[in-house]
Amino acid sequence: MLDAARLKETARQRTGLSDFGAAPMDEGLNALVASANETETTPKELAAIEATILGALVERLRVEDWLARHPGTLDQEIKAPVFVVGLPRSGTTALSQFLSEDPAARSLLRWEAMNAVPPPDPAGPEDPRLAATRKAFEARDLAMPMYRVMLPVEADDPAEHSPILGLCFLNFGTSFVHHLPAYQDWLLTQDLRPGYAYLKKVLQILQSKTGAPHWNLKAPIDLFGLDALVDVFPDARLVWCHRDPASSVPSNCSLLATIREASGEVVDKLELGRMKMAVLAEGVRRALAARRKIGDHRFADVMQRDLVRDTAGTVEKLYADIGLAFTDAYRARLSRRVVDRGEKIAGKAHSYTLEEYGLSLPEIRRAFGPYLDRFRPPLEA
């Protein structure tokens, strides 16, 4: 059984710090702990959830300590960040990787996402946290050999910022990679603004040492909180990746099943499919409603198929849509990245079916009907 008070005390002992700050945290922590305790889990899976919680608590203490000692950090201005959103497995990871090749972009890197303090110094030697993350990726690949086929990412690639939302325990990603139905239900009732406000603080910390004209950020779960995101980042540039849900939803289920099985869960694939289709359809519904309020002019749309078929042309058009300069230096770096990524995935296939997860084409089409009518992504099934 997990205990929130004990976990907080363990985090204090590990860091020698005590102040978790004023931003909301306890309600989400308690909801997550309660969900983990009431859900049937294996000891290995419960240990994985505990490690996730402790990691967030430790990072929260370190962030608050840094801000207390460097109050001027919050004077940093985050100018017109680029947020890549979309259903999981709709091209968001690839697009974020491609955008990271722009010399003018500052990406949140995978080894920084939960290790922002102290902010890395680009003038110094290679940060030991990068080496530690590379070792963690090696261990991941041994535990989940198919992961790299499904998601070809490296330790110094761009990261999702969802773990930072988790510093306020407002991260839908936690309820995706672990079976936590009550926590997911709780998240669906929450105002996500405190999570995005905390994300801004962490970006300010990182930017205080390594600046850039704009941030390159991505997280599919932003679909659930576009209104909150824009409240905190009013000049954000929003890029929505699109793919047929009949492909993206079972692909996401396959990836999540692989992750969950590695953490010790005995995965009920039929239940996983039903839950993920329902929650992702709700995320898209909320995103469509938020987009109507925010305005179409604030969004650029990218079809995953276009990104695959003509990466440079699609990115160049995207840059024109969001008002960024597509420079010759960026074009050259992007071309190299496209070749490198193609070599990594050549000859490898990620196989999955709707039926494997208890889904059917008609119900996918019904669940995502308004989305399909609005954007008409190329149908793959």
Secondary structure by P-SEA (a helix, b strand, c coil): cccaaaaaaaaaaacccccccccccaaaaaaaaaaaaaccccaaaaaaaaaaaaaaaaaaaaaaaaaaaccccccccccbbbbbbcccccaaaaaaaaaaaccccccccccccccccccccccccccaaaaaaaaaaaaaaaaccccccccccccccccccccccccccccaaaaaacccaaaaaaaaaccaaaaaaaaaaaaaaaaccccccbbbbbbccccccaaaaaaaccbbbbbbbbcccccaaaaaaaaaaaaaaaaccccaaaaaaaaaaaaaaaaaaaaaaaaaaaccccbbbbbaaaaaacaaaaaaaaaaaacccccaaaaaaaaaaaaaaaaaaccbbbbbbcccccccaaaaaaaaaaaaaaccccccc
